[in-house]
C-alpha cells in the first residue's frame, strides 16, 4: 500500500513539473465522494497541456486499496473558462485482503489471508466549475467501468462522483 501511494505521488510530481501555465489551473488536490464506498477517496489532477489533464483517485477498498488513473480532455462550456466539460478514460487497480477462518476438529480455528487483485478500464464524463476568486474546483462525474479479476471473472459498474479540490 505504501509503495502504491509513493508511486502515485512521484507520478503526479512529474506531471506537475510539466504542467502548462496557460491551462485551466495547474494542479488540484481534494476529495471525491463516489456512489460506492470503494470510490470515495483522495483525488489529484494536473494539466499536462492546455486542455489535457491526468487525474488519480486513491480510495480504500475493503481491507486494501483501489487506485485509478484517468486521462481527461477539457472543453469550455458557455464561453466561460470557469465552466468545463471533460471526458476521457483510463484504468484502475484494486487489491484487498480477505481474512477467513476454517475450523478443524483437532486443532481449532485456522486463519489465513487471501489477497485478491483486480484491474479494470474506466471511462469518465463530467462537469467542473473552478471558482475565480478562490482556489476551489467542484466536479460532478460519471464513470462507467469494467473490472477483471482472477478466474476470468468480470463485472460492470457505473460510478457517479462529486469532487471538491483545492486548485492552484
C-alpha positions, 0 to 999 in steps of 0.5 A: 500500500505504501509503495502504491501511494509513493508511486502515485505521488512521484507520478503526479510530481512529474506531471506537475513539473510539466504542467502548462501555465496557460491551462485551466489551473495547474494542479488540484488536490481534494476529495471525491465522494463516489456512489460506492464506498470503494470510490470515495477517496483522495483525488489529484489532477494536473494539466499536462497541456492546455486542455489535457489533464491526468487525474488519480483517485486513491480510495480504500477498498475493503481491507486494501486499496483501489487506485485509478488513473484517468486521462481527461480532455477539457472543453469550455462550456458557455464561453466561460473558462470557469465552466468545463466539460471533460471526458476521457478514460483510463484504468484502475487497480484494486487489491484487498485482503480477505481474512477467513477462518476454517475450523478443524476438529483437532486443532481449532480455528485456522486463519489465513489471508487471501489477497485478491487483485483486480484491474479494470478500464474506466471511462469518465464524463463530467462537469467542473466549475473552478471558482475565480476568486478562490482556489476551489474546483467542484466536479460532478462525474460519471464513470462507467467501468469494467473490472477483471479479476482472477478466474476470468471473472468480470463485472460492470459498474457505473460510478457517479462522483462529486469532487471538491479540490483545492486548485492552484 
